[in-house]
């Protein structure tokens, strides 16, 4: 595979990526799934490269899997938590970019609570930038790992009906998945209470449901979203009990979907709020653990593709 199949310097979002580019990335990730399951998980593809994970928000899966992905490809990986960095001392995002430039890194993975902050940084740094989640805007690698997980179970994305349920309003995962699934020819439904579904979301080419039982009818894939309390200003749900009753995934609501419908969740899960443990842990239907596995492979593919554009020092530009 050449870099022509993915002619981008950064991965800031799924919006704007075409089906060929998404497919190329997923195909490359398939190879890394095999590598990660083998005894020798390490390759030297990125030897001499430096990857920095710069996280201004908490993360478990994304940060750890980027770290593993970089290390398995032989790169030097450094994790920077905003709380432990100069950002807490008042350094601006631009100053941070200047500091990072002086360190000659190759890839910067950034998570930030503000939508658009990752793009701003990408305009100021000399390296490739991967968006590890910016506010409620996009989380491209989550959508890619979700797509790989679905493709492996269902064979293809095209023609499937996927329901994205819950706190869509605050969810970057929902937005990236909507762009990706639409680009790949899946039908997308969005399900949630009126307070947690943006009014203009249908402009993104989705069908909106406020009744979960109706929305789940005959779907192939159910993606549950976490209630994002940290992004809520005010009260969006009357009570957890009521939310679970109407929008929590349990056996009874699951029965509305196709008999072979699969369950997904990007994590971290609020058990008993948006999902019942009984369905989350159902080994036949739940793909939640597989999503985590695919996360490492997809992030390896992203690091691999984006570093193909960067010449090694001494190489002709
Ligand atoms: N881990 C995902 C994210 O960072 C989903 C979530 O936090 O609910 O957006």
Boltz pocket constraint, residues with backbone or C-beta under 6 A from the ligand:
constraints:
  - pocket:
      binder: B
      contacts: [[A, 58], [A, 132], [A, 133], [A, 135], [A, 139], [A, 172], [A, 173], [A, 225], [A, 226], [A, 228], [A, 266], [A, 267], [A, 268]]
      max_distance: 6.0
